[in-house]
Amino acid sequence: MQVEVDLPNHPYHIKIEEGCFSEAGDWVSHLWQKQMITIITDSNVEILYGESLVNQLKKQGFTVHVFSFAAGEASKTLEVANRIYAFLAKHHMTRSDGIIALGGGVVGDLAAFVASTYMRGIHFLQIPTSLTAQVDSSIGGKTGVNTSFAKNMVGTFAQPDGVLIDPVTLKTLGNRELVEGMGEVIKYGLIDDIKLWHILEEMDGTIDSILDNALAIIYHSCQVKRKHVLADQYDKGLRMHLNFGHTIGHAIEVHAGYGEIMHGEAVAIGMIQLSRVAERKNLMPRGISQDIYNMCLKFGLPVHYAEWDKDVLFDILSHDKKASGQFIKIVILPQLGSATVHQIPLEEMRDYLEK
């Protein structure tokens, strides 16, 4: 199956098919001419898929280089980006060449950031191998690196030339790595796809149920992401709905130390926490927070953060991209399957951090 992202300035397609990674070289050759390619990946994914992709691309006539970095959120930094710039320059990569991001969300965000800034922008493709990347971070054109102040504090908007999603790659993930992707999937059902929410309700929450339903949940998630990106490419309105749970979630990631709590795990906690307080403030119907709690619990996502420190989390939140002056925008749910943006004074976020 295929999802078309029909942006007027940069249309591309998302190919979703079991086993399609084995045809990645052919897919790339239909998008790009015979040019130089640098594959950016991490130390885990390189072992699993690096050699296969290199051989496929060489068979199609491409000159191929590989840059691999230590796996984990701690590598999503300007320092690692600078090492990649040096690697690209050393191999004389030009604006007619391209980058392929092969891996999870960290790889995709970092590789896309480098591609969008090296020589003011070169072409890139996304081949996501984690559930979080397949349903969320590889789509829509947000790139970024972390700083000590905030997650994705430095970044750009840059669209890929295409996205290739093979659900079979999920079978090589550890259980925790697979489950954390469900945080984003649950979010999509909550904000815009009640049909997806019902699919999740019917699943039993096991690893097998995630793998068995992977094609459906990836497709539904990509459709929701596509809808929001087409309506609001630069995150000024509707696309902000995709940030549900992320304001508090990102603060938790920074507070815990990058990589200690995974992104989807932090989003799950953020959705529950924000919803509980929004219900107390009569901004959301009672009961939705419990629905979210139960769904996250069923799939094995964390539902609380043991090291909670309201004051420290608030300080981190003050650097959030959704803050503007003395106000910050939060996403709330009028009902299951629907979202809206609500602006509040930044100081009021302290209320949302009350346990």
C-alpha positions as CSV (number, residue, x, y, z in Angstrom):
1,M,0.0,0.0,0.0
2,Q,1.0,3.6,-0.5
3,V,0.3,6.9,1.1
4,E,0.7,10.0,-1.0
5,V,2.0,13.2,0.7
6,D,0.8,15.7,-1.9
7,L,2.6,18.8,-0.7
8,P,2.6,21.4,-3.5
9,N,6.3,22.3,-3.1
10,H,7.6,18.7,-2.5
11,P,5.2,15.8,-3.1
12,Y,6.4,12.3,-2.1
13,H,5.0,8.9,-1.3
14,I,5.2,6.5,1.6
15,K,5.5,2.9,0.6
16,I,4.3,0.4,3.2
17,E,4.7,-3.2,2.4
18,E,5.9,-6.4,4.1
19,G,9.2,-7.5,2.7
20,C,9.8,-4.3,0.7
21,F,13.3,-3.7,2.2
22,S,14.6,-6.4,-0.1
23,E,13.6,-4.1,-3.0
24,A,15.0,-0.9,-1.5
25,G,17.7,-0.6,-4.1
26,D,15.2,-0.7,-7.0
27,W,12.9,1.8,-5.1
28,V,15.8,4.3,-4.7
29,S,16.8,3.9,-8.4
30,H,13.3,5.0,-9.4
31,L,13.6,8.2,-7.3
32,W,17.3,9.1,-7.9
33,Q,19.7,9.1,-10.7
34,K,23.0,7.2,-10.4
35,Q,24.7,9.4,-7.9
36,M,26.7,9.2,-4.7
37,I,24.8,8.1,-1.6
38,T,25.7,8.2,2.1
39,I,23.7,5.9,4.3
40,I,23.4,7.3,7.9
41,T,22.6,4.6,10.4
42,D,23.5,3.5,14.0
43,S,25.6,0.7,15.3
44,N,22.7,-1.6,15.9
45,V,20.9,-1.2,12.6
46,E,24.1,-1.3,10.6
47,I,24.7,-4.9,11.7
48,L,21.1,-5.9,10.7
49,Y,20.6,-4.1,7.5
50,G,23.6,-2.1,6.4
51,E,25.4,-4.6,4.2
52,S,22.1,-5.6,2.4
53,L,21.3,-2.0,1.6
54,V,24.8,-1.2,0.4
55,N,24.8,-4.2,-1.9
56,Q,21.4,-3.4,-3.3
57,L,22.4,0.2,-4.1
58,K,25.7,-0.8,-5.6
59,K,23.9,-3.2,-7.8
60,Q,21.9,-0.3,-9.1
61,G,25.1,1.6,-10.0
62,F,25.3,4.0,-7.0
63,T,28.5,4.9,-5.2
64,V,27.8,4.2,-1.5
65,H,29.4,5.3,1.8
66,V,28.2,4.5,5.3
67,F,28.3,6.6,8.4
68,S,27.4,4.8,11.6
69,F,27.2,6.2,15.1
70,A,26.6,4.8,18.5
71,A,22.9,3.8,18.9
72,G,20.8,5.8,21.3
73,E,19.2,9.2,21.9
74,A,22.5,10.5,23.4
75,S,23.9,10.6,19.9
76,K,21.3,13.1,18.6
77,T,23.6,16.1,19.0
78,L,25.3,18.9,17.1
79,E,28.6,17.2,17.9
80,V,27.6,14.0,16.0
81,A,26.1,16.1,13.2
82,N,29.4,17.9,12.8
83,R,31.2,14.6,12.5
84,I,28.8,13.7,9.7
85,Y,29.4,17.0,7.9
86,A,33.1,16.2,8.0
87,F,32.4,12.7,6.6
88,L,30.3,14.1,3.8
89,A,32.9,16.7,2.9
90,K,35.7,14.2,3.0
91,H,33.8,12.1,0.4
92,H,33.0,15.2,-1.7
93,M,29.3,14.8,-1.4
94,T,27.5,17.6,-3.4
95,R,24.0,18.9,-3.7
96,S,23.4,16.4,-6.5
97,D,24.0,13.5,-4.2
98,G,21.8,12.1,-1.4
99,I,21.5,10.7,2.1
100,I,19.5,7.7,3.2
101,A,18.4,7.5,6.8
102,L,18.4,3.9,7.8
103,G,17.1,3.3,11.4
104,G,14.9,4.5,14.1
105,G,13.8,8.0,15.2
106,V,17.2,9.1,16.3
107,V,18.8,8.2,13.0
108,G,15.9,9.7,11.0
109,D,15.9,13.0,12.9
110,L,19.7,13.4,12.8
111,A,20.2,12.3,9.2
112,A,17.4,14.6,8.0
113,F,18.8,17.5,10.0
114,V,22.2,17.0,8.4
115,A,20.7,16.6,4.9
116,S,18.7,19.9,5.3
117,T,21.7,21.9,6.4
118,Y,24.7,20.5,4.6
119,M,25.3,22.8,1.6
120,R,22.0,24.4,2.5
121,G,20.2,21.2,1.7
122,I,20.6,17.9,-0.2
123,H,18.2,15.2,-1.1
124,F,17.4,12.5,1.5
125,L,15.2,9.4,1.9
126,Q,13.9,7.7,5.0
127,I,14.0,3.9,5.6
128,P,12.6,3.7,9.1
129,T,13.2,0.4,11.0
130,S,11.5,1.1,14.4
131,L,7.7,1.5,15.1
132,T,8.1,5.1,16.3
133,A,9.9,6.1,13.2
134,Q,7.6,4.2,10.9
135,V,4.4,5.8,12.3
136,D,5.7,9.2,13.1
137,S,9.2,10.7,12.9
138,S,10.1,9.6,9.4
139,I,7.1,11.4,8.0
140,G,6.3,15.1,7.7
141,G,9.7,16.8,7.5
142,K,10.6,17.7,11.0
143,T,14.3,17.3,11.7
144,G,16.2,18.1,14.9
145,V,19.0,17.5,17.4
146,N,18.8,17.7,21.2
147,T,20.5,20.2,23.5
148,S,21.0,20.1,27.3
149,F,18.1,22.5,27.5
150,A,15.4,20.8,25.4
151,K,14.6,17.9,23.0
152,N,14.8,18.8,19.3
153,M,15.7,22.4,20.3
154,V,17.7,22.9,17.1
155,G,16.0,21.7,13.9
156,T,14.5,22.5,10.5
157,F,11.6,21.6,8.3
158,A,12.7,19.5,5.3
159,Q,10.7,16.9,3.4
160,P,12.2,13.6,2.2
161,D,12.0,12.4,-1.4
162,G,10.3,9.3,-0.2
163,V,9.7,6.9,2.8
164,L,10.1,3.1,2.6
165,I,8.4,1.2,5.4
166,D,8.8,-2.6,5.9
167,P,6.9,-3.8,8.9
168,V,9.0,-7.0,8.9
169,T,11.9,-5.0,10.4
170,L,9.9,-4.6,13.6
171,K,10.6,-8.3,14.3
172,T,14.2,-7.5,15.0
173,L,13.4,-4.9,17.8
174,G,13.5,-5.7,21.4
175,N,10.2,-5.8,23.3
176,R,10.7,-2.4,24.9
177,E,11.8,-0.8,21.6
178,L,8.7,-2.2,19.9
179,V,6.2,-1.3,22.7
180,E,7.4,2.3,23.0
181,G,6.2,2.9,19.5
182,M,2.7,2.3,20.6
183,G,2.8,5.6,22.5
184,E,2.6,7.4,19.2
185,V,0.1,4.9,17.7
186,I,-2.3,5.4,20.7
187,K,-1.9,9.2,20.3
188,Y,-3.1,9.0,16.7
189,G,-6.2,7.1,17.6
190,L,-6.9,9.7,20.4
191,I,-6.5,12.8,18.3
192,D,-8.0,11.9,14.9
193,D,-8.8,8.3,14.2
194,I,-11.5,6.6,16.2
195,K,-11.3,3.6,13.9
196,L,-7.6,3.1,14.9
197,W,-8.6,3.4,18.5
198,H,-11.2,0.6,18.1
199,I,-8.5,-1.6,16.4
200,L,-6.3,-1.0,19.5
201,E,-9.2,-1.8,21.8
202,E,-9.6,-5.2,20.0
203,M,-5.9,-6.1,20.4
204,D,-4.8,-8.0,23.5
205,G,-1.7,-5.9,24.0
206,T,0.9,-8.6,23.5
207,I,4.0,-8.4,21.3
208,D,2.4,-10.8,18.9
209,S,-0.7,-8.7,18.6
210,I,1.4,-5.6,17.7
211,L,3.3,-7.5,15.0
212,D,0.2,-9.1,13.6
213,N,-1.5,-5.8,13.3
214,A,1.5,-3.8,12.3
215,L,0.5,-3.1,8.7
216,A,-2.9,-1.7,9.8
217,I,-1.7,0.5,12.6
218,I,1.2,1.8,10.5
219,Y,-1.1,2.7,7.6
220,H,-3.7,4.4,9.9
221,S,-1.0,6.3,11.6
222,C,0.6,7.5,8.4
223,Q,-2.8,8.6,7.1
224,V,-3.4,10.8,10.2
225,K,0.2,12.2,10.0
226,R,-0.3,12.9,6.2
227,K,-3.6,14.8,6.9
228,H,-2.0,17.1,9.5
229,V,1.1,17.7,7.5
230,L,-0.8,18.6,4.3
231,A,-3.1,21.0,6.2
232,D,-0.2,22.6,8.2
233,Q,3.3,21.8,7.0
234,Y,5.0,24.2,9.4
235,D,3.3,23.4,12.7
236,K,1.2,26.6,13.1
237,G,-2.3,25.1,13.5
238,L,-3.8,21.7,12.9
239,R,-0.4,19.9,13.0
240,M,0.0,21.0,16.6
241,H,-2.6,18.3,17.5
242,L,0.3,15.8,16.9
243,N,2.0,17.2,19.9
244,F,-0.6,15.7,22.3
245,G,1.4,14.4,25.3
246,H,4.6,15.8,24.0
247,T,5.0,18.9,26.0
248,I,5.2,17.0,29.3
249,G,6.7,14.0,27.6
250,H,9.7,15.9,26.2
251,A,10.4,17.5,29.6
252,I,10.5,14.0,31.1
253,E,13.0,12.8,28.5
254,V,15.3,15.8,29.3
255,H,14.9,15.4,33.0
256,A,15.6,11.6,33.0
257,G,18.6,12.0,30.7
258,Y,18.3,11.3,27.0
259,G,17.7,7.6,26.3
260,E,16.8,6.7,29.9
261,I,13.1,7.0,29.1
262,M,12.2,6.3,25.5
263,H,10.2,8.8,23.5
264,G,7.0,6.8,23.2
265,E,7.2,6.0,26.9
266,A,7.4,9.7,27.8
267,V,4.6,10.5,25.5
268,A,2.4,7.9,27.2
269,I,3.1,9.4,30.6
270,G,2.6,12.9,29.2
271,M,-0.8,12.1,27.7
272,I,-2.1,10.6,31.0
273,Q,-0.8,13.4,33.1
274,L,-2.1,16.3,31.0
275,S,-5.5,14.6,30.5
276,R,-6.0,14.1,34.3
277,V,-5.3,17.8,35.0
278,A,-7.4,18.9,32.0
279,E,-10.3,16.9,33.3
280,R,-10.0,18.5,36.8
281,K,-10.1,21.9,35.0
282,N,-13.2,20.8,33.1
283,L,-11.4,21.2,29.8
284,M,-11.9,17.5,28.9
285,P,-14.8,15.1,29.6
286,R,-14.2,12.9,32.7
287,G,-13.0,9.4,31.9
288,I,-10.8,10.0,28.9
289,S,-7.6,10.0,31.1
290,Q,-8.6,6.6,32.5
291,D,-9.2,5.3,28.9
292,I,-5.7,6.5,28.0
293,Y,-4.2,5.0,31.2
294,N,-5.9,1.6,30.5
295,M,-4.7,1.5,26.9
296,C,-1.1,2.4,27.8
297,L,-1.1,-0.2,30.6
298,K,-2.5,-2.9,28.3
299,F,0.4,-2.5,25.9
300,G,3.0,-2.3,28.6
301,L,3.8,1.4,28.4
302,P,4.8,3.1,31.6
303,V,2.0,5.1,33.2
304,H,4.0,7.2,35.7
305,Y,7.4,8.7,36.2
306,A,9.1,7.9,39.5
307,E,11.5,10.8,39.5
308,W,8.8,13.5,39.2
309,D,10.0,16.9,40.2
310,K,7.5,19.6,39.4
311,D,9.9,22.6,39.6
312,V,12.6,21.1,37.5
313,L,10.1,19.9,34.9
314,F,8.6,23.3,34.7
315,D,12.0,24.9,34.1
316,I,12.5,22.5,31.2
317,L,9.1,23.3,29.9
318,S,9.9,27.0,29.7
319,H,12.2,26.1,26.8
320,D,9.6,24.2,24.9
321,K,9.0,25.2,21.3
322,K,5.3,25.5,21.9
323,A,5.9,28.4,24.4
324,S,5.4,31.9,23.1
325,G,6.1,34.8,25.4
326,Q,4.3,34.1,28.7
327,F,1.9,31.6,27.1
328,I,2.1,28.0,25.9
329,K,-0.1,25.9,23.8
330,I,-1.4,22.5,24.9
331,V,-3.4,19.9,23.1
332,I,-6.6,18.6,24.7
333,L,-9.3,16.1,23.7
334,P,-13.0,17.2,23.5
335,Q,-13.7,13.5,22.9
336,L,-12.0,10.3,21.8
337,G,-10.8,10.7,18.2
338,S,-10.7,14.5,18.3
339,A,-8.3,17.2,19.4
340,T,-8.0,20.9,19.8
341,V,-5.3,23.4,20.9
342,H,-5.7,25.4,24.1
343,Q,-3.5,28.3,25.0
344,I,-2.7,28.9,28.7
345,P,-0.4,31.2,30.6
346,L,3.0,29.5,30.9
347,E,2.8,29.7,34.7
348,E,-0.4,27.6,34.6
349,M,1.7,24.7,33.4
350,R,2.7,24.2,37.0
351,D,-0.8,23.0,37.6
352,Y,-0.4,20.4,34.9
353,L,2.7,19.1,36.7
354,E,0.9,18.4,39.9
355,K,0.8,14.7,40.7
